C-alpha cells in the first residue's frame, strides 16, 4: 500500500527515537484526501482500513515509526530540546513524479519528547490544519498537506474534555532550522555536517558538486523562505508561531496552530493568544524569517570556513540579501494582484501608497483586490464602499489607472490576470470556527465538508457561496487563536 523508502531513518541514526503510536479505542475516518493519495501512488483504501491505518492502530509494512529530535527558539527564547512530542514519522514515499514525501501522524500519542504532554490531538486542531493546509495548497503556496483525519473515539483533556483525533500530514520533509540548532548546541558539528549533507542530497541536489555547498545551502534555504513569506503576505496569512522549530529547510508552511487569515487590513494584526507582544504580527513576518535564518547560519558557521570571522562575513552576506529577495517576490506578486505585467522603478511606492490608503480604514484585504476588478469593469462604488474614509485611496486611484495605461497588458488582460491571482474565498475565521463548532460539538462534518468544497475553487466566484466571501460580522468580535496542544 505504501512503498516506503525511509532514508531519514536509514542515514541519520541519532537524529530520532524509534517509537510506536498509541492505540485508540474506536477510530472512525472523517476524511481521506483521495486526490493526494492518488498523487502519492497509493492504492484504493477502504474506510475501515483507512481508519485503522491513519489512527496508528495498524502497523504498516515497511514503515519505520520515529519521533524526530530538534531544538528551537520559541518567541525568541531558546529551548534546548523540543522534538516530536505528539507526532510520528511513519516513513517516506516517492510519488508518481519521483518526488519524495514524509508521511507523519499527528496526535498519535506520547513520545520521549512529549515534555509531560499526552501526545494526543483534539478534534478541532486536526480539522483546522486540514482546512488551512489544503486551502494554502490550492492557493499555490508551498505547504504541508492533509492526507487524512480520523476521530479516535476517546476524549483528551485540555481546559475541558474534548473529542480526540489523529491527523496524517504529508511534507517534503520535516527537517527544521531547529534540527540544526539541536546538534550545533551540543557542539556535534559532525552531525550538523551530516544533516547538511543529507538536506543537500534530498532537497538541493544541484549544489552537491559546488565548491561551497554549505554556503549554497544557506542561500537556497534563505531564498525559499523569502518566497514563502512573501506569498503569506500577499494573501494576508498570519502564521502566528514562527519559532525556528516551525520553519522547514524546504520553504513549506508547517504547523497550523494559531494561524489565521487577516480580514480588515491592519499591519499589526495578531491572532495568537500567546503572542502578547506581537512578535509574530503580520507586518513582522519577513523580519522574523530573516532572524530565524540567522539562527540557521550560526549552526553552519564551522562548515562555511575554518576562520570564524570569514564564516560570519560569508553568512552575513547571504542574510543581507534576504530583504532584496523578499521584496522581489512580494513586488512581483503585488504587480500581478493589480493587473500589471511590466515593471517600473516607482512600483514599490505605488504599492506602499495603496497599503497606506487602506490601513485603519476597515478595508477587507481580500475583497479589496476583487473589488478593484469590479472598478475596472465599471463599478467604482464597489471598492469605495469598503472604506470608512476613502480620501487617500481616491488620491491613489488615478496613479494606478495611469500605471495600467502604461503597462504592456490590455485592460481585459489585466482583469483576467487579477481574476487568476486574487482569491475570492479564503478560510474566513468565522467560517472556520463555524465548521469546527459543528464538528466538535455536534459531530456534524457537513460544514467542514462544505467549507473545503468552497476553498477548493478559491478564484471562482459563485452567488451560492456569497457568505464565504464576506468578512466576519461585527458580533464575531476580535478573533483569538490558541495552540493546538
N, C-alpha and C positions, 0 to 999 in steps of 0.2 A: 504493500500500500504506500509506504513512504520509502523511497530509495535513498536511505541515509548515507552520507559521506562526511564523517564527523572530524574535520581537520583540526578544529579547536581542541577537542578532547585528545586527539592523537599527537598533536605537535606542541601543546602548551601545558604539559604536566606542571602542576604547582600554581596554576592560574585559576584554580577552581576546586570545589569539593564535590565529589560524586554523592548524590543522594536521591531518594525516591519521593514521589508525590504522596500525599496523604490520601487515603481512600475516603470518598464521600458517600453518604448513605443512599441518596436517591437522585442520581444525575438525570437531568432532562435537557435535551437540546433546545436552546432558544433560537439560535440562528447559526447557519452554516453558510459560509461565503463560497458558493459553488463556482463563481467566476474566478476567484483567486485560486481555488483548489484546482480548477482545470489548467490554469497557467502554470501551476506547480507540478502538473503531470500526475495528480492524484486520481485514483480510480473512484468510481461511484461509491459512496459510503452510506449505508443505511442509517436512519436516525438513531436507532438504539445503539448501533456500533459507534456512531459519532459521539453520542453522549458519554459512553464509557471511555473512548479514546481521549476526548478533549476535556474530560474531568480529571484525567490522570488515573482512573481506575484500571485501565487496561494497559499493560506494558506492550510496547511496540517493538517488533523485531528490528534490530539494527540501531535502536535508539541508545543514547548514552547520556542519561539524565545527569545534569550537573548544575550547580549554583556557582556563578562567576563571582570572583572577589574583585573589589575595587575600592578606592577611597573617593574623596571629593570635597570641594569647597561648597558648603551649604550656606546660602545667604552670606557669603564672604568668609565664613569660619571653616577651618579645615577639620574634617573628620578622618581619622587615620584608617579606619576600616568600616566600610559600608557593605557592599555586596548584595547579591540577590537574596533578599530577606523573605520574599514571597513569590519567587519565580524559579522556574527550572528550564534550562535549555535542553530540549529533548535531543536535538541534533541539527544537522544541516541537510538540505536537499538542493538539488540543482534543477532549475525549472526548464521549461521546454525550449528556452532560448539560450541555455547554457549558463545562466546567472545563478549564483549560489545564495541561498537564504537560510537564516536561522528559523527554527520552529520552537517557540517558547510558550510554556504555560505560565500564567499569572494567577495567583490565588490558590496555588496547589499545595500549600502547607508550609510548615516550618523548615528552615534550613539552618546551617551553622551561623548564618549571617542575619538571623531574624531579630537579634537585639531585643529579645523579650516579647516580640510580637507573635501573633498566632499564625502568620504566614498566609492567612486567608484573604479573600476579597469579598466585599459586599456587592450585591447585585447592581446598585446604582453606578459605582465607578466602572464596573465592567461594561455596562451598556453605554456609558459616557465615552469611554475610549473607543468602543466600536463605532459610535456615531461620528466622533471627531476625526478619528484616523481615516475612515473611509471618505468623509467629506473632504479632507485635505487631499487625499489621493485624487479624487475626481477634479479638484481644482488645479491639479498638476503640480502640487507642492510635495517635495520629497518627504516621505513619511514611512513609519512602520505601518503595518496593515493588520486588519482583523480577519482571522480565519474562522473563528468560532466563538460562541458564547454559550455556556452551559450552566444551568442552575444546579446547585449542589444538594438541595434537599435538606440543608441544615442552616441554622441561624449562626451569625457571627456577632460578637459583642463589640460595639463601638460606643457611642454615647447612649445607645439603646440597642436592643437586639434587632438585627437586620438580616434579611434573606441573603444567603451566600451564593457565590457564582465563581466560575473559572473562565478566564479569557485566554484565547490562543492568539499569540502575536507572531507576526512574520516580519523579519527585518533583514536587511542586507548583512548586518551583523550587530552584535551588542557590545562591541568594543567602544569604550568611552574614554574621554580625557581622564576621568578618574581611574581607569585601569592603569594607565601610565603612571599616574600620581602614586598609586599604592606601592609599586615596586621602586620608584625613584625615592620615596620617603624612607624606604628600608635600605637605601644605598645598594640595591641589587641591580647595578647597571647592566649586568649580563642579561637579566630578564627584560629590562627596558629595551635593550637592543633586540632580543629575541622577539618581543612583542612588536617592535617596529618592523622587523624583517617580515613577520607574519602579516602585518597590516599592509605592507607594501605589496607582497606577493598576492594577497587576496583581493585588495581593493584598488591598488595603484600600480599594476604590473608594468606599466610603461616606464616607471622610473627605476626599475630593478637594475638596469645597466648604467645608471647615472653615476658619475664620479662623486656626487654629493647626495646620496639617496635620502639621508635623514633630513637634510635641509629641504629637499624637494618634497618630502612627506609633509613637513610642517607647512610648506607653501600650498600644497594640494588641499590639506585639511582646512587651512585658512580660507582658501578660495571657495571651497564647498560651503563653509559656514556663512561666508559673506553673501553668497547667492541665496542660501536658505532663509536667512534673517530678512533679507530684502523682500523675499516673497511673503513672509509673515506680515511685514509692514504694509505691503501693497493691498492685502485683504483685510487688514485690521485685526489680525490674530495676536492675542496676548498669551504667551506660553505660561507664564505665572511662576515657574520654578526652574530658572536657568542655572541650576547648580552644575558644577563641572561633571558630576556623575550622570547628568541628563543631557550631555552633548556628545554625540557619536562622532567617530572619525570619518564616517561616510557622508555626513551632512544630511541626515534624515531627522525629521521631527520625531522625538521619542518622549514617552511618559506624559500622557494627557491627564494629569491630576487636576490642579486648579486652573486649567486653561479656560479661555472663553474668547468670543469674538466681540469686538467693540461695536456698540450701536452708535450712539452720538459721538462725534469726533471730539476727543479730548486727549492730548498727548500724555497727560499724567495718569491715564486710566490704569487702575489696578483692580483686579478681581479677587486675588488670593487673600483669604482671611488672615494668613500668617505673614504676609508681606506688609508689615505695618509701616515700614519706612519707604515703601515704593521702590525698592531696589530693582525689581523686575517690571516696572511700569512699561507701558507700550513704548514710550519715547526712549527708554533706556536700553532697549534690547540690542541695538547694534553695539553700543559701548560695552555692555556686559559680555557679548560674544567675543569682542576683542580682548577683554580682561581674561576670560576663560582660556582663550588661545595663548595668552601669555603664560598661564599656568602649565599648559602643554609644552610650550617652548622651554620652560625651566627644566622639565623632566628630560628633554633631549639634548641639553647643552653639552654633556660629555661626549655625545655622539657627533656633534657638529664640528668640534675642533678640540684638540688637546689643550690649546691655550684658552682658558676660560674667558678672558677679555675678548678674544677673537670670536668665540662662540656666541657671547652676548651680542656682539656687534652684528653678526650674521642673523641671529634670531630677531633682533630689534628691527633690522631692515625689512624682514618679512612681515612682522607685526605692523609696522608703519604703513605697509601697503594695504592693510585691511580696509581703512575708510575709503580709499580710492576704489577698491573692488566693490565694496558695498554700494557706494553711490552710483557706480556704473550700472549695477543690476537694478537698483531702485529707480534711477532716472530712466533707464530703458523701459522698465515696466510702467512707469507713470506716463511716458510718451504714448505707449500703447493704450493705456486707460483713457487718454484724452484724444485718441484717434490720430496720433502723429507717427509718421514713419521716419522722416528725416531728423537730423539733429541740428540744433543751433546753439551758439555759445550761451545765450541767455535763458536756456530752457530750465536750468535749475532755479533761477529766480522766478520764472513763471510758475513752477510747481510750488515753491515755498510761499508765494503770494496767495495761491489758492488755499493752501493749508491754513495760512493766517486768516483768510477770509471766512473759513468755516469754524475756526476754533472758538469755543464758548458760544456758539450760535445754535445749539440744539440740532445740528445737522446730522442726519444719519449718514455715516460714511459710505455704506454700501449703496444705499438708494441714491446718493448724490450723483454717482457716475452713471447710473441708469437714467436718472432724470436729465443729465446733460445730453444723453442721446435724444430724449424727447425734445429738448430745446433745439437741437439741430434739425429736427423734423417738424418744427413749428410751434411747439408748446413750451414757451418760456416760463409760464407760471408754474408748471410742474416742479421745476427746481427752485424757483423763488419761494414757493410755499413751504419749503423745508426750513427756511431761516427764521430766527427770531428777528434779526436785523441783517438785511442783505446788502447794506451800503457798500461794504468792502468788496463783496462778490460782484456787484454791479460795476465797480471800477475795474475789476479783473476781467470781466467777461469780454470786453472789446479786444483786450490783448490776446486772449485765446482765439477769438474769431479771426483776428489778423494773422496769428500764427498758423491757423488752419489754412488760410488762403495762400500762405507761402509754402505749405507742405506739398510734397510730391503726390500725395493721395488726393483723388477727387472726393468731394463731400460724401457721396454714397459709400465709397470705400472706407472712409474714416468711420462712418456709422457702423459699417459691417465689422470693422476691427474692434470697435468699442463693445459691440454685442458679443464678440467672441472672448473677450478678456475680463469683462465686468460682470460678476455673478449677480443674479437677482435673488438667489437663495443661498444663504449661509446657515450654519447651525445657530439660529437665533436663541439666545439664552432662555427666554421664556418658553419656547417650543421644546428645547432640550429638557428643561425641568418638567414640563407637562408630560413628555414621554416617559421620563424616569419615574414620576409620581404614579402614573397609571401602572407601570410595570411593578414597582416596588410595593405599592400599597394594595393593588388590586390583582396582581399577577395577570395584567392585561397588556399584551405586547402590540396591540393594534396601532397605538400612537407611535410607538418605536418604529414599527414597520412603515407606517405612512411617512414619517419624517425621513427615514432612509430613502424611501422612494422619491420624495421631492428633492433631496440633496443629491441624488444620483444624476440629475439633469440641472445643474446649477445655473446654466445660461439660458434655459428655455422657459420663458415666462408663460404662465398659464393662468387664466382667470380663476380656475377652480382652486388654485393654491395661493390666492392673494394673501391670506392670513400669514403664510410662511415668509412673505417678502417684507412684512412690516416690522418695525422695531417694537420692543416691549411696551405694553400700555403703561401709563403713569403709575397705576396702582401696583405694578410689579415691583416697583421700588428699586433702591440700589442693590446691585447684584453682587453676592459674595460666593466664592467657591471654596471648597475645602479639599484637603489632601485625601486621596482615596484610602490611605492606610488607617 
